């Protein structure tokens, strides 16, 4: 087994990442490194192999990770290169801008989750208030009955 320098390994891994995105088979031929070694390096580096293709799913249904990968790939490109990239992937440049805007906005999922949590907490507090109101009304009724009972016994004692 041949040992490669860390610098060479880092350089080859960098060519697997955007903006280069060179396929492993092509890198293997160019660098004379076995394909299995390159796949191992790629998995060690944590490089995902998300398929970003228009053939499988329409762009509107791509995952957040796939959209982000497209944005990273197109970030350093010129407008002409972005247009060409979009044609290859079956995208519109407007979709890229929309995805970028969505990414820049505060997380709508987090906001929705926070609203849901606050509503649940509000309902719980309202239930607790209603329970305490009932207990207070019951206590007031008992005090009133106690007063009436004392007043009734006081009248009987005075009459005797």
N, C-alpha and C positions, 0 to 999 in steps of 0.2 A: 504494500500500500504506500503510495506516494504522499509525502507531507507537503502541504502548501503553506506559504507564509501568510500570516494574518492580514498583511496589507493586500495581497493578491485576492485572498478570500473576500475581504471587505469590498474591493473594487468589483469583483464579479457579482457579489450580492447587490451592490449599488446599480449594476446594469440590469438586474431583475426588477428593480423598482421603477416607478414613474420618475421622470418622463421617458426613460428608455424603454422599459417593459419588454425587454428582449426575451424570447422564449428559451426555455432550458435547452432544447435540442440545438438551437442556433448557437447558444453560448458554449455548449459542449464541443461543437465542431470548431468554433473559433479559438477556444482556449485549450483544447485538447485535454479536457477534464471529463471523466466519466459522468454520464447522466445521473446515475445513482448518487454520486457525490454531490452534484449540484442540487438534487432534490433534498438531500439530507441537509445541506447548508441552508436551503430555503426554509425548511421546516424548523431548523434551529433558530433562524432569524425571525420566525413568526410571521412570515409573509403569507398572507392569505391568497388563495387561488379562487377568488370570487369570479364567477363567470359574468362578465359584463357584455352581454350580447343581445342583440335585438331579436335573434331567431327564437329564443326560448320564451321570453316574456316581453310584453310591451313595456317601454320605458316608464310609463306611468305606474306600473306595478313593481318596479324594482325595489329592493330593500334599501334601507337607509345606508347600509354599508356599501352597496353597489353604487348608489348615487354619489356617496362621498368619494369612492374610488375614481369615478368619472371626473368629479370636480378636481381632484388632485392631479389626475392625468392631464386635464385641459388647462390647469392654472398657468403653466409657463408658455403656453402656445399663443401664437398670434391669432388675430381674428380670422384670417384666411385658413390657418391650420385648424382652428376650432371648427370652422364650417365644414372642412373636409372630414374631420373626425366625426362630427355629427352625422354626416351623410353615411359614413361607414357603419355607424352604430344605430342608425335609424332614429336619430334624435333631432330636435330643433334647438338652435342656440337659445331661444327663449326659455326652453325647459331648463337648460343649464342655469340661466339667470334666476329662474324661479326657485330651483333647488338651492342655489347659493343664498337667496333671500331667506328661504325657510331655515337654512342652517344658521344664519346670522341672528334670527329672531330668538327670543328666549323660548325655551322648550314649551310647546303647547301641551305636551303630555304631562309635564310636571305641573303646569298650571291647572289642568283638568283634574289631576290627582289631588292637588291641594284644595281645589273647590269641593271635590267630593268628600275629602276628609273634613273640611269645615262644615259642610252640610250635615254630615253624620254627627259631628260634635254638637252642632246646633240642635238637632233633633233630640239628642241625648239630654242636653241641658233643658230643653223644653219639657221633656218627660219628667225630669227631676223637679222642675218648678211646679208642674201640675200635681205631682205626688205630694210635694210640700204644701201646696195650697189646700189640697184635700185634708191633709193632716192638721193644718191650722184651722180649717173650718170645723173639723171634728172636735178639736180641742176647745174652740170657742163655744160650740154647741154643748159640750160637757160642762164647761164653766157656767153657762147660762142655766142649764138644768140644775147644777149644784146650787146656784143662787136661789132658784125658784124653790128647790127642796128646803133650803134653810129658811126661806121666807115662809113657807107653808108650815114648818115645824114651829117657827117662832109664833105664828098666829095661833096654833093649837095650844101652845104653852101659855100664852096670854089669856086665852079663853078659859082655861082651867082654873 
